[in-house]
Amino acid sequence: MNLQMQVSLSIFSFLYGMFFAFTTTVAFRLLHHPNLWIRYLFTFGFVMLHILVYFLILRRFFYGILHPYSILLLTLGVFMEHAISSRVEIRIKK
């Protein structure tokens, strides 16, 4: 894997992590539904959809190559989105 593809994969993984955290925030009501069956069904479908989309994009643009740093950057993207959204939420409440 050349350097350009590694950098592209890193940027994509980071941005997809932010996208995943954002969609989790938006779908919060369904992920925490009082009915246990709806919660399990929606959580399973939600996670499987995101996994499928992530790997289809990896397969299409990065030839299905997955490195440990891509998972690390995916996780970092989730944490960054939560940090950014909490700061925006604090400023909106003021």
C-alpha positions, -999 to +999 in steps of 0.1 A: +000+000+000+015+033-010+016+064+011-011+082-007-036+054-002-026+052+035-033+089+040-066+086+022-076+056+042-067+075+074-087+105+065-117+084+054-116+064+086-115+095+108-144+111+089-165+080+089-160+078+127-173+113+130-202+103+107-210+072+128-210+093+160-233+119+144-258+094+132-257+077+166-266+110+182-294+116+157-308+081+162-305+082+200-343+080+206-346+047+187-314+033+202-327+038+237-364+029+231-383+016+262-394-015+243-365-040+246-372-058+213-373-026+193-340-014+210-322-047+202-335-048+166-327-012+158-293-014+174-284-045+155-296-031+122-279+002+128-245-013+136-247-038+107-257-011+083-227+010+093-203-019+092-216-029+057-213+007+044-178+011+058-165-022+043-182-016+010-164+018+007-131+002+018-136-025-008-145+000-036-118+026-030-091+009-010-092-026-023-106-040+010-074-033+029-079-028+066-051-018+089-051-014+127-045+024+123-078+027+104-097+013+133-078+036+156-087+066+135-123+055+133-124+054+171-106+088+173-132+102+149-160+091+172-144+107+202-137+139+183-173+142+172-185+138+207-161+164+220-171+189+192-209+182+197-207+187+234-189+220+230-215+232+205-243+220+228-228+240+257-226+271+236-262+267+223-275+263+259-259+296+269 
